[in-house]
Structure formats: C-alpha cells, structure tokens
Amino acid sequence: MRWTDGFIAADWGTTNRRAYRIDGEGACCEEFEDGKGILSVPAGGFPDAVAEIRSRLGDLPLLLAGMIGSNKGWQEARYVAAPAGINDLVQALVWPGEREAIVPGVSFQGDGRADVMRGEEVQLLGAVTAGDVPADALVCHPGTHNKWASVDGGQIAEFRTVMTGELFNLLKGHSILADLLKEDAQPDDAFARGVQHGLANEDLPSELFAVRARVLLGDAVAEDAPSYTSGLLIGTDVRIGLNGASASSIYVMGRPELTQLYAAALREAGREPIELDGEQSFLAGIREIAKRMP
C-alpha cells in the first residue's frame, strides 16, 4: 500500500466531519461534509462510520485528524509535545487498522500553562510547508476554541487557546443576552466599538451585562448587540493573543466567516492580518503527512 497512490483524508471533529478523496497527484477529487462528529457515533460504531466514508469516496486508505484521535474518539492518539513539526506527527501516528491512521494532536506545557490542540496542527504545519506561513510567525486560528500559535523554525513552538467561540455560543443560547444575540455578527461599526473596548479594558464580565442594560435604557439599539458582543469577545481574545507579540503581520487561518472578523479586530489593534483558508491549509498538511509516511 502506497499512500501517495491516493487516499481519503478526514478532519473529524466533535460535531461534524469533512472528508476528501486525494488522488495520486495530490489533488482533491471529491469531498463531503456532514454533522456526524465523534459525539454522534455510538459506542463501538467507528468501524461502521469509517465504512460509510469509504462507501461515499472509495475503497482507499484513510488518514484521520482531529477529535477522532481524542479519548472520546475511535482510538486515542496521544499528544506530541511542542515544539512539534510534520515529522513528529508522522512518527506518532496511531493505527486502528492496517489501512487507517490517526494523526496525533500537539500539547504545550510551560510558564505555568498547559494547552492542547487536535486538528489545528495539520492546518498550521500545512500552511508552513505550502509556503503560506513563514517559518517564524504568529498564527491566529479562529474557531470554537481559538488558537494563537507561535511558529519557530517551521515548528509549532507554543500556543494559547481562548474559548471565544464557545463563550459566544453559550451567551447566544443560554444567557440573559440570548434574545439580543439571534442574528449573526458583522464587522461593522458596532463590532469595531466592541473590539476597541475589549482591547483597552479588562472588564469583560461587567461589560457583557452592560450590553443588555444599554438597550433597556435606550443608550444602544438591540440590532447592534450581536456585533458589539462579538467584537467585545474577539477584542479581548486579540488582546490576550498579542500580549508580548511584536509581529506586525498576523496570519489568520480558518473559515472565511471567522477570519474576516478576526482580521477586522487585528486591524483595530494596528496589525496587518493575512487571511488563509483553513481547508486548503488542512489539505496541504495532510498531503505532506502522507508523503512522509512509510
């Protein structure tokens, strides 16, 4: 079996999965995305879930990344300690079967902090190998759990996670602000005001309550609440991510609807954002892993 003859790559998360058929030239020929993340798979059901992927994309070897390698996934692929590069991921692959391999995540411990990532490492290192991110850079990876990663010598040197996306979703679904956050946030003037406040202040719990109070007292309009709240959270996130960072250009990687918000916030912070499509970075990383596999 030669992986370079063609394989299926999957970015298998908690709530969804994306799978791609990669041909012998490294091109993506077919793909699909659905809501069958690892939490939707019943106990002992991963072989059937893998067989379903093959039924849709072909009888090929599978290279799997993301939460599929967590302790809630198919088989745990233990974290590789940072600093970590592509070769470290290849050497730590876990094989649930003869034709299936799982990419490990990356961990960081130091300065009293502990952090982990799964899936983002493929995108980060993929962007480096593709030449989209230089060997030394600061990368922002928006998502449910946003990552700020320092790349040093082409490796993931250290990183910090900020739970901004999850916090916004919790506020939107289960907080006193829920009725004000029904619409999507936009990078508009209200968003910019929220970013500016988050960058300049450390009063996030208090300012979140003030979002509702201003609307009740007529000092703000309800329509601005989603964008202002998102800007407030992202501005706080950016303040954390840029703490001590001197880089003038920040690489922002992920889905376009998220990278545009972080790019707008970074401009408010006086930095130059460079947006990258996370899907293309994932494909670059997974192809590079396949090339180096035995």
Secondary structure, DSSP 8 states (H G I E B T S, - for coil): --GGGEEEEEEE-SS-EEEEEEETTS-EEEEEEES--GGGS-TT-HHHHHHHHHHHH-S--EEEEEGGGSTTSSS----EESSB-HHHHHHT-EEEETTEEE---EEEEETTEEEEESSHHHHHHHHHHTTSS-SSEEEEE-SSSEEEEEEETTEEEEEEEE-HHHHHHHHHHHSTTGGG--S---SSHHHHHHHHHHHH-S-HHHHHHHHHHHHHTTSS-GGGHHHHHHHHHHHHHHHHHHTT---SEEEEEE-HHHHHHHHHHHHHTT-EEEEEEHHHHHHHHHHHHHHH--
